[in-house]
């Protein structure tokens, strides 16, 4: 995800065209460190402050409940991402369930898209293979149904064009029927999301928008006002993918988001191992991991090896969010 994309997806104020005009579709100061959220006592206080909705909330958010349970346990939540259809439709569902069983609190299922401009090479390769294998929206919904049935809140992360093409109300209806918890829409600014906000309320779904280090305080306030479930904080200015170090601006961004909302704040776009998960868990309410899981599947010699590998990584990350780096 380029710096321009992150700025645009954090809000129209940065000057990027709305979704209807493009083919696809996301530095504040550091906190003073006086009361680290990673510390159990600080995390416990945070648990009592987390709110379930930045707007109207017709139903209890299962995602917010998962974050609240994690915070009550003195830790950050772990959010795992995998694209539907990779390495196969059944294989993606099985891998996502394995990640949840190994410790992930929330699962994101990616909807493969033919023009994934915001994704890094690892996820692009996986989504390319999923599309080449014939993955359709119906397969995404079947994957959500399987994963949600395992007892974990399950979101779909998607560019907006496929939802718009499917029909916003129909997509919301079918996602809810499959047991889905909501959508993460990285290329949809709230100003363009009227139909989705209405459909989400009608179907009791969460709507998760992105903020970035480049987002102004006013922009953060505008975006979080329409979020429900949690706020997705992009930690790095660049395409998605595991990095050697998490973005230095992430902690400052989380602090600024908390000034605007009581919703949980989860950081994504960079975490690759348990050490980095612990680092992010020291200041955020949630740690999002995607490319590192996908890379494990890509590198696996067979399906069983892939399952074992993502399960092992999920366990390592789950241990990380339970023991924030000091």
Helices and strands as residue ranges (DSSP letters): H 3-9, G 12-14, G 19-21, H 40-47, H 62-72, E 77-83, H 89-101, E 106-110, H 121-132, H 137-149, E 153-157, H 160-166, H 168-177, E 182-184, G 190-192, H 194-203, E 206-208, E 210-212, H 217-225, E 231-234, H 250-260, E 265-268, H 274-281, E 286-289, H 291-299, H 303-321
